[in-house]
Amino acid sequence: MIRLLAEAEEIPLHELTEQFQMARTAVSKHLTILKEAGLVLDRKVGRETRFRLNASPLIEIPNWVAFYSKFWGTHMFHLNQLLEEEDL
């Protein structure tokens, strides 16, 4: 869903719904969660609701991934050392 929103400047709910094998209600629930997370913005145009991606919060992902990559790399290194010591 995020990819579809990223590829379009703005997309109406009915067009998003057509892309998935789920009910319109389910798509709306996903959009509500993304909206609460600050990743999606919406606006009314007549009776239609249009959605667009707010990608700015996604800028934190590389930092998050880098932190946990380093975290797990360090912990796996120490685990490997312990396992090698046990084999001796």
N, C-alpha and C positions, 0 to 999 in steps of 0.2 A: 504494500500500500504506500509506503514511504517512497519507493522508487517511482511509482506512478505519479505521485504528487510532485516529485522532484522533476519529472520529465515534462510536466504541464505547468504553465504559469498559474492556472486556476482550473479546477475541474468540478463540475456539478455532481451531486450525490448520485444521480441516476447513472452517470457514466462510470463512476467508480464501482457501483454495484454490479454493472454489466461485466466487469473484469474478474469477478469472483463467483465461485459456486456456493454462495451463502445468501441468506435472506438479507433484504435491505436493512432490517433491524440489526442484524449481526454486524454489518458494515458500519452502521451508525454507532454501535457500541464501541467498535475499534476506533472510530474517529473521535469519539468522546474521550477515550483514554489518551489518545495522542494529543488531543486539545488540552486536556488537563496537565499533560506533561510539557505543554508549551511548544510542541512540535508542529501543530496544525492551527491555522487560523481560518475562520469562516466568515462569510458575509452573505446576507440575503439580497437576492436580486429578484424582485417580485415574489413569487411563491417558491422560488428555487433557492437552495442553499449551495453555495460554491465554496470549495475548500482549496487551500494552498499550503505548501510546506513552509514552515518557519525553521530553516536549517541552522540558525545561529546556535541553539543549544547543542547541536551535534559536534561543534568544534571541540568540546571537552572529551570526546571519545578517544582520540589519539593519546592524550595524557593518561586517561584511565587505563587504556590497553598497555601503554608503556610501563606504568607503575606495576600492574599485575604481571606483566611479562618479566620484569626484573625480580619481583617478589617470588614468583614461582621458579624462576631460574636459580635464584639463590637457594631456595629451599630444596630444590631437586639436587643441586650440587652437594649440599650438606647431607641429604639422604643417601646419595651415591657414596659419599665418603664413609658414612656409617656402615653401609652394606659391604663396602670393600674391607673395612676393618674387621667386620664379623667373619669374613671369608678367610682371613689370615689365621 
